[in-house]
Amino acid sequence: MPSIESQILQCTGATAILKTAQVQTLWSGYGTIKRYTLEGGKQRSIIVKHILLPETGKHPRGWNTDLSHQRKVQSYAVESYWYQHYAPLTNPNCRVPQLLHAEAEGNMRLLIMEDLNASGFPIRPKPETVSISAAKNCLTWLANFHGKFMQVKPKGLWEIGSYWYLDTRPDELAKMKNKSLKQMASAIDRRLNEAKFQTLIHGDAKVANFCFGPENQVAAVDFQYVGKGCGIKDVAYFISSCFAEEDCQHFEEELLNHYFNVLESAMDNHIDFQMVKQEWSVLYKYAWADLYRFLDGWSTGHWKMHGYSKQLTQAVIEELNSE
């Protein structure tokens, strides 16, 4: 296989690589993300995601099981397929990086992509500094994404999107402390997966996976867990990623109203928006309970397991018990 450098020059038309800088290492040591500064060609810089799959992982929380490894292997295959076949279908209202080149051989995967920093999205705010207006722009992105892919089948993607999907997390389920929630885990999962209205969900829509421009415009990255799902799962997870308990409670109605208002304009008219809103509004607390289930087994005492998420989870348990 040609070297990474030669592939970069070939797909970008650049004449030279001026500088290389590591952006981050991938989770569990599965590779790197680097920025290459170029000379000549159309791009001033590009991002290269270089995945080298080891025989076993080095998970920071000790989840070094074969299941964990296989989940990551599939996640990178899904991401590559997403960028090649679905990313070109998105529009400026749900901006993603353009794929320039993809390569796979043996235990290696390579994605050469547009550098969003150079395209006007250089800001990465810390979760605790995200304003309500910035959060609404991320929810605008999610609403446009969900509207675009409403009822689209997840060919080549995860059959059920999200990195905490129950069937892929038996190790965490076994370690759960909350016994009543553990008993309801399958029922919660089933309620979300059997929702009439499904779309493609990002699957890891935390604020850290959004890139901001100077006017709070946003683009999203990291599509390893994109797949079919109820869109409200992305919404609940995003809100959980950047707001503390009090703000989750205080801004819940405002944030959800904003999301649904954008979703209505983003959806095709042949789907009844009011039915989608009615179903997903009810499932908002189920999405929180599903995330709480994962956290309880993955990292007991996690900061997201606060009073607000506990309250919604308990409401779901009581609702299911009464049926």
VENDABEL-V327568 format. One record per pair of residues at least 4 apart in sequence whose C-alpha atoms are under 6 Angstrom apart, sorted by the first residue. I is the first residue (numbers start at 1). GAP is how many residues later the second one is. If there is no record, write none. Layout:
<<I | GAP> <I | GAP>>
This chain:
<<9 | 4> <9 | 5> <13 | 28> <14 | 25> <14 | 26> <14 | 27> <15 | 24> <15 | 25> <16 | 22> <16 | 23> <17 | 20> <17 | 21> <18 | 19> <18 | 20> <19 | 17> <19 | 18> <20 | 15> <20 | 16> <21 | 13> <21 | 14> <22 | 12> <23 | 10> <23 | 11> <24 | 8> <24 | 9> <25 | 6> <25 | 7> <26 | 4> <26 | 5> <26 | 6> <28 | 29> <28 | 30> <28 | 31> <30 | 21> <30 | 22> <30 | 23> <31 | 19> <31 | 20> <31 | 21> <32 | 18> <33 | 15> <33 | 16> <34 | 13> <34 | 14> <35 | 11> <35 | 12> <36 | 9> <36 | 10> <37 | 7> <37 | 8> <38 | 6> <38 | 7> <46 | 67> <46 | 68> <46 | 69> <47 | 65> <47 | 66> <47 | 68> <48 | 63> <48 | 64> <49 | 61> <49 | 62> <50 | 60> <51 | 57> <51 | 58> <52 | 55> <52 | 56> <53 | 54> <57 | 7> <59 | 4> <59 | 5> <75 | 149> <75 | 150> <76 | 148> <78 | 79> <78 | 146> <79 | 144> <79 | 145> <81 | 4> <82 | 4> <83 | 4> <94 | 47> <94 | 50> <94 | 51> <95 | 124> <96 | 123> <96 | 124> <97 | 17> <98 | 15> <98 | 16> <99 | 14> <100 | 12> <100 | 13> <101 | 11> <102 | 8> <102 | 9> <103 | 6> <103 | 7> <104 | 4> <104 | 5> <116 | 5> <117 | 4> <117 | 5> <120 | 93> <121 | 90> <121 | 91> <121 | 92> <123 | 88> <123 | 89> <123 | 90> <124 | 87> <127 | 115> <128 | 114> <134 | 82> <139 | 120> <142 | 4> <143 | 4> <143 | 116> <143 | 119> <143 | 120> <144 | 4> <144 | 122> <146 | 4> <146 | 53> <147 | 116> <147 | 119> <147 | 120> <149 | 50> <149 | 51> <150 | 49> <151 | 47> <151 | 48> <154 | 73> <154 | 74> <157 | 70> <158 | 69> <159 | 68> <159 | 69> <160 | 67> <160 | 68> <160 | 69> <161 | 42> <161 | 64> <161 | 65> <161 | 66> <161 | 67> <161 | 68> <162 | 41> <162 | 63> <163 | 62> <172 | 125> <172 | 126> <173 | 124> <175 | 122> <176 | 120> <176 | 121> <186 | 4> <190 | 4> <198 | 31> <198 | 32> <199 | 29> <199 | 30> <200 | 27> <200 | 28> <200 | 29> <201 | 25> <201 | 26> <201 | 28> <201 | 30> <202 | 24> <203 | 22> <203 | 23> <205 | 29> <205 | 33> <206 | 32> <206 | 35> <209 | 11> <209 | 12> <210 | 9> <210 | 10> <211 | 7> <211 | 8> <212 | 4> <212 | 5> <212 | 6> <213 | 4> <232 | 48> <232 | 52> <233 | 54> <234 | 4> <243 | 4> <243 | 5> <245 | 63> <247 | 4> <248 | 4> <251 | 4> <253 | 4> <264 | 9> <277 | 4> <285 | 27> <289 | 24> <294 | 4> <295 | 4> <296 | 4> <305 | 4> <307 | 4>>
